[in-house]
Amino acid sequence: MGVFGDGNGGRRRSSESGEEEATSLRKRNEELEKELRKSQEREEQMKKELQRAWDRLRVAEEAEERLCSQLGELEAEAVHEAREYQSRLLSLVDQLSRAHLPSPSPPSVRS
């Protein structure tokens, strides 16, 4: 009967169907391999970017440490200079006070 075929046609269709499926699977496999390569490239790029960020962070931390050290030295120097200034100011105030005190009058000579 025409509906069921003669047996050979069914095998041919099955064979063609298998070839189409194999072609489809190969195509899908190629697509997946292509996506995998792109994903690996993105991953490698992200690793490089992360390494660059890590390097920049390390440089920034080292710079921060140097700046903190310099700031500490400047603060110590500023405190030292402020103390010297205060000492000099007190000395000048003392000298000025003594200069404005009435000088003792020489004993008067009575004749």
C-alpha positions as CSV (number, residue, x, y, z in Angstrom):
1,M,0.0,0.0,0.0
2,G,1.1,3.5,-0.8
3,V,0.6,4.8,2.8
4,F,3.1,2.5,4.3
5,G,5.6,2.4,1.5
6,D,7.6,-0.5,0.2
7,G,10.1,-0.7,3.0
8,N,13.0,0.7,1.1
9,G,11.6,4.2,1.2
10,G,11.2,4.1,4.9
11,R,14.8,3.2,5.3
12,R,15.8,6.0,3.0
13,R,13.8,8.5,5.0
14,S,15.3,7.1,8.2
15,S,18.8,7.4,6.7
16,E,18.1,10.9,5.4
17,S,16.6,11.8,8.8
18,G,19.8,10.5,10.5
19,E,22.0,12.5,8.2
20,E,20.0,15.6,8.8
21,E,20.2,15.0,12.5
22,A,24.0,14.4,12.3
23,T,24.3,17.6,10.3
24,S,22.2,19.5,12.8
25,L,24.3,18.1,15.7
26,R,27.5,19.1,13.9
27,K,26.2,22.6,13.3
28,R,25.1,22.9,16.9
29,N,28.5,21.5,18.1
30,E,30.3,24.1,16.0
31,E,28.1,26.9,17.5
32,L,28.8,25.6,21.0
33,E,32.6,25.5,20.3
34,K,32.4,29.0,18.9
35,E,30.6,30.2,22.0
36,L,33.1,28.4,24.2
37,R,36.0,30.1,22.4
38,K,34.3,33.5,22.8
39,S,33.7,32.8,26.5
40,Q,37.3,31.8,27.0
41,E,38.5,34.9,25.3
42,R,36.2,37.0,27.6
43,E,37.5,35.1,30.6
44,E,41.1,35.8,29.6
45,Q,40.4,39.5,29.0
46,M,38.7,39.7,32.4
47,K,41.7,38.0,34.1
48,K,44.0,40.6,32.4
49,E,41.7,43.4,33.5
50,L,41.6,42.1,37.0
51,Q,45.4,41.8,37.1
52,R,45.7,45.4,36.0
53,A,43.2,46.6,38.6
54,W,45.2,44.6,41.3
55,D,48.4,46.2,40.2
56,R,46.8,49.7,40.3
57,L,45.5,48.9,43.8
58,R,48.9,47.8,45.0
59,V,50.5,51.0,43.6
60,A,47.8,53.1,45.3
61,E,48.3,51.4,48.6
62,E,52.0,52.0,48.4
63,A,51.5,55.6,47.6
64,E,49.1,55.9,50.5
65,E,51.7,54.5,52.9
66,R,54.3,57.0,51.6
67,L,51.9,59.9,51.9
68,C,50.9,58.9,55.5
69,S,54.6,58.7,56.4
70,Q,55.3,62.1,54.9
71,L,52.3,63.5,56.6
72,G,53.5,62.2,60.0
73,E,56.9,63.7,59.4
74,L,55.3,67.1,58.5
75,E,53.1,67.0,61.5
76,A,56.0,66.4,63.8
77,E,58.0,69.2,62.1
78,A,55.0,71.5,62.5
79,V,54.6,70.7,66.2
80,H,58.4,71.3,66.7
81,E,58.2,74.7,64.9
82,A,55.1,75.7,66.8
83,R,56.8,75.0,70.1
84,E,59.9,77.0,69.0
85,Y,57.6,79.9,67.9
86,Q,55.8,79.9,71.2
87,S,59.1,79.8,73.1
88,R,60.4,82.7,71.0
89,L,57.2,84.7,71.5
90,L,57.3,84.2,75.3
91,S,60.9,85.4,75.3
92,L,60.0,88.5,73.3
93,V,57.0,89.2,75.6
94,D,59.3,88.9,78.6
95,Q,61.8,91.2,77.1
96,L,59.1,93.7,76.2
97,S,57.8,93.6,79.7
98,R,61.2,94.3,81.2
99,A,61.7,97.1,78.8
100,H,58.5,98.9,79.9
101,L,59.1,98.5,83.6
102,P,60.2,101.8,85.2
103,S,63.8,101.6,85.6
104,P,65.0,102.0,89.2
105,S,66.1,105.6,89.7
106,P,69.6,106.1,90.8
107,P,69.8,107.0,94.4
108,S,69.6,110.7,94.7
109,V,72.5,112.4,96.2
110,R,71.5,114.7,99.1
111,S,73.7,117.5,99.8
